Amino acid sequence: MKLCGSYFHSKRLGWDQIGSHEAAFSSGAEAAAQLLRDMGGERPGEPSLAGWDIAAADHGEWIPWGSCGKARARLVAQADGYHVALVEAEAGYRTDPHVHQHAEFFYLIEGRVSNQGRIITAGGAFAAAAGSVHDAFVSETPVRYVSIFKL
């Protein structure tokens, strides 16, 4: 077992007069970083993953989406209260009317929807501001989309 204590003298100072050995690290932070690398954490040259939730689209279980029983969602990732959901819906799926408490983002991967009276086809998107009313969303074909929202 390796321990990371508070006694790390500088290798710039040369030999340790107390323990008669040369220092391996310049600081406690450098020693802690090496300890993380040794334990399988971050590797030299790799970006930090602190604060990240990176997952494949097949991550997580499918859950029912909406109240009409024509859609399902997979919550793929989350951060700071926002969720990224992959949604699959049958033709005729309608959202339950609601008011957005926070901004919501949508990207249509495949299919065709009518949203607030506007047609969106594959590759289309919308952003809804906090306070906006969402009361007219219908999938005209089977659809697959990404929704990013905060609860």
C-alpha positions in Angstrom: 0.0 0.0 0.0 1.3 3.5 -0.9 0.6 6.4 1.4 0.7 10.1 0.5 1.6 12.1 3.6 2.4 15.7 4.2 6.2 15.3 4.2 7.5 15.8 0.7 10.7 17.8 0.5 11.7 19.3 -2.8 14.0 17.4 -5.1 15.4 20.8 -6.0 17.0 20.8 -2.5 18.9 17.5 -3.1 19.4 14.9 -0.5 17.0 14.6 2.5 19.1 15.4 5.5 16.8 13.5 7.8 16.1 10.3 5.9 19.2 10.3 3.7 17.4 9.8 0.4 16.8 11.9 -2.6 13.3 13.3 -3.0 11.3 11.9 -5.9 8.7 14.7 -6.1 8.8 18.5 -6.2 5.6 18.9 -4.3 2.8 17.0 -2.5 0.5 17.7 -5.5 3.0 16.0 -7.8 3.2 13.0 -5.4 -0.6 12.8 -5.2 -0.9 12.9 -9.0 1.7 10.0 -9.3 -0.2 8.1 -6.6 -3.4 8.5 -8.7 -1.7 7.3 -11.8 -0.2 4.3 -9.9 -3.7 3.4 -8.7 -5.2 3.4 -12.2 -6.5 6.9 -12.1 -5.6 9.7 -14.6 -2.6 9.0 -16.8 0.1 11.5 -17.8 -1.1 13.5 -20.8 -4.7 12.4 -20.5 -7.4 15.0 -19.9 -9.2 15.2 -16.6 -12.6 13.4 -16.4 -13.6 15.2 -13.2 -17.1 16.6 -13.6 -17.8 14.5 -16.8 -20.4 11.8 -17.4 -19.5 10.3 -20.8 -21.6 7.3 -21.8 -22.6 5.3 -24.9 -26.2 5.6 -26.2 -26.8 2.0 -25.0 -26.0 3.0 -21.4 -28.9 2.7 -19.0 -32.3 1.0 -19.0 -35.3 2.0 -21.2 -38.0 3.7 -19.2 -41.6 4.8 -20.2 -41.7 8.4 -21.7 -44.8 10.5 -21.4 -48.2 9.2 -20.3 -49.6 7.8 -23.6 -47.4 4.7 -23.7 -46.0 5.3 -27.2 -42.5 6.3 -26.2 -39.5 5.2 -24.2 -36.3 6.9 -23.1 -32.9 6.0 -22.0 -31.2 8.6 -19.6 -27.7 8.4 -21.0 -25.8 11.1 -19.0 -26.3 13.9 -16.5 -24.5 16.9 -15.0 -25.5 19.8 -12.8 -29.2 18.6 -12.8 -29.3 18.4 -16.7 -30.1 15.0 -18.3 -29.3 13.8 -21.8 -32.1 11.4 -22.9 -32.3 9.3 -26.1 -36.0 8.9 -26.9 -37.8 6.6 -29.3 -41.5 7.2 -30.0 -44.1 5.6 -32.3 -46.1 7.7 -34.8 -48.8 9.5 -33.0 -46.9 10.1 -29.8 -47.8 13.4 -28.1 -46.1 15.1 -25.2 -48.1 16.0 -22.1 -48.6 19.8 -22.0 -46.1 21.4 -19.7 -44.2 24.7 -19.0 -40.5 24.5 -19.1 -39.0 25.4 -15.7 -35.5 25.4 -17.3 -34.2 25.5 -20.9 -34.8 22.4 -22.9 -32.9 21.3 -26.1 -34.0 18.8 -28.8 -32.3 17.2 -31.7 -34.2 14.9 -34.1 -32.1 11.9 -35.3 -34.7 10.3 -37.5 -38.3 10.8 -38.4 -40.6 13.8 -38.6 -42.4 15.7 -35.8 -44.7 18.7 -35.5 -43.6 20.9 -32.7 -45.6 24.0 -31.7 -47.1 23.9 -35.3 -43.7 23.7 -37.0 -42.4 20.6 -38.9 -39.0 19.3 -37.9 -37.3 16.6 -39.9 -34.1 14.5 -39.2 -31.3 16.8 -38.4 -33.6 19.6 -37.1 -33.6 20.9 -33.6 -35.2 23.3 -31.2 -34.3 25.1 -28.0 -37.1 26.1 -25.6 -36.5 28.8 -23.1 -37.4 28.6 -19.4 -41.0 29.6 -19.0 -42.1 28.5 -22.5 -45.3 26.5 -22.9 -44.9 23.2 -24.6 -48.4 22.0 -25.7 -48.2 20.8 -29.3 -45.6 18.1 -30.0 -46.6 15.1 -32.2 -44.5 12.5 -33.9 -45.8 12.1 -37.4 -43.6 9.0 -38.0 -41.7 6.8 -35.7 -38.9 9.0 -34.3 -35.7 8.9 -32.5 -34.3 12.1 -30.8 -32.1 13.5 -28.1 -33.6 15.7 -25.4 -31.5 17.7 -23.0 -33.4 19.0 -20.0 -33.2 19.9 -16.3 -35.5 18.5 -13.6 
